[in-house]
Amino acid sequence: MVGWFRRAPRIGVLFVCMGNICRSPTAEAVFRHHARLAGLEKRLRIDSAGTHAGWPDAPPDPRAVTAARRRNYDLRGIRARRVEAVDFTRHHYVLAMDADNMKALEAAQPEGHGARLELLLDFAPQLAEREIPDPYYGGPEGFERVLDLTEAAVQGLLAELRGRL
């Protein structure tokens, strides 16, 4: 009997930075990993994008890949893309890495979209930082800092989503 049941709705989560090669793919991979460990991955739609995405279809920065790999996160398969209008209806949460990207998202959002726009670090109120700094022009320690901040925020985000699933 085909069609006798309905699939449970999936909650969409989109992580956004400027180029979609450092911070947002890292956040996507960290969140996917922890969602899988929590048994929630199949109930979520997880993606990342950039407000500018100057390198369409590029893989993540090798420094981000290396830092993530050391913590058992997998960035393979993630490719840079630009935020599109449909992202605001496809995803329930659109999470910016910093205030500049939040402003770009607010300017790009279509009217009546329904997505919740927030900074990713809003889900880590215990931290003093509100923005995840862009590591692109720095050294390896910047990529480690992105991971530290993202891991803290992901735990808060998962706690909220458990209540919705």
Steps between C-alpha positions, in 0.01 A plus 500: 500500500701795370437846642325392819748680721646849503863573551586704806588854396868586481634816659732691268815662637720719280838634615619818328831684475641718224673263259371162617850355509605534867250563778167385358623169356673436833173570682312274258741211560514545878122522525448199271743294710334585831150462356598152382635411846173625653294289257343811345672532161217339304253748648706800385592668173853634552679731256730800473535795265670836463369851467761572233636154408774624271614145435190316373525123533844525668585255777562633852831670577769232554582651839138455609504142373821423691380652827164324471659166417707517822168504689339229285275732298464436128475794260526284187208546266426856613524755219472877513179658384319828540188547714187496282150630569369143527734440797276721712201272441691170492668557837343576835826633643737723301802552723762764425856485623528875560313830493610593147356179359187547709450843341548349154242230581252755632537699178459188283209337680175484305191638667301251706762224484458362852863405564655583834807720440752496783868497573629147557651609831154597626484129585805530726395772747766380745770641269606864503534504120200563277678457166715227353804680357608440141824296508580541129781755532653354814683189608389154609398621847210690339357178359532335840314794656221460243467137604499583874224759460299288258510193725358705789223650286406167343429352842258782576336472159453125540347550843242736350427272205446194722200685640358556151552149359 
